[in-house]
Amino acid sequence: MVEEKVVSIEDRIPKLREARRKKSNRRLIFYICLFFSLISIVVYLQSPLSYVNQIKVVGHDYLNVDDVISYSQLTTSTNLWSFKVTEIEEKIEKMSHIKTATVKREFPNHVLIEVEEFQKIGYINNGDSIQPILENGTILNTFPLSDYHGDAPLLYQFSDDEYLQLLIEQMTQLPEAIADHISEIYWEPTESNPYLVRLNMNDGFNVVVSIRQFSNQMPSYPSIVSQLEVTTGTIEMGSGGAIFYDENNVTNQNNGTEEDEQQSDVINEEEVTNDESEG
């Protein structure tokens, strides 16, 4: 029979005391750390460190940073933890050219505002200055022409706001892939049709189209161009299809002969539709 080792109570008491002492020390250290952490938080919240010291705005293009900060209503007297970020975002999004806004706190006392502007669909050319036009129809204040980034077409000669607003409505409905082809838009009204505009395209062609049919006719532009064997000329779009004028194929009058009519190719709307469906 194996002898069982018996430990007397006198031998166990020191070990129990040591274990209790270590446990008490750990508990004391925890409470001390918690106490000083709370004190540090209270001191931080009551000190100038907890008030907004810097507001940074990113993601803007033509937007004035001071206007964004003004709409946010954040100042250096605002405590960093006294506001809800969602409420600040809603205030900023009331700006006519802000699509979305995201507000973030950055310890110890910075605020980061990330904004997304409405997309620019065009620029009114005023000679030495431009006015960006946003996808929601807002026309911004003037900027130097040198600030033009080439990201949307320039609009010329729109002296009547009625036709300008109608074009803006049509441009907002135009697919971005088609809008990227347009370099310049000129308002060229006639007595019979005050809605005519001429478009200079990035690929070298010109397009004549009615403002009222702008968003309906322009999506067929790539299919029309794909049928042509030349790289320049004028395409006149209408409800019945499109007509191409080769402006280079004209006989010189100096030879004493009468000027031939400009060569024109009629591109049927039905052919364009068939090409698009096959693609």
Secondary structure, DSSP 8 states (H G I E B T S, - for coil): --------HHHHHHHHHHHHHHHHHHHHHHHHHHHHHHHHHHHHHHSGGGB--EEEEES-SS--HHHHHHHHT--TTSBTTSS-HHHHHHHHTTSTTEEEEEEEEETTTEEEEEEEE--EEEEEE-SSEEEEEETTS-B---EEGGG--SSS-EEE----HHHHHHHHHHHHTS-HHHHTTEEEEEE---SS-TTEEEEEETTSEEEEEEGGGHHHHGGGHHHHHHT-S-S-EEEEEETTEEEEEETT----GGGSS-----EEEEEEHHHHHHHHHH-
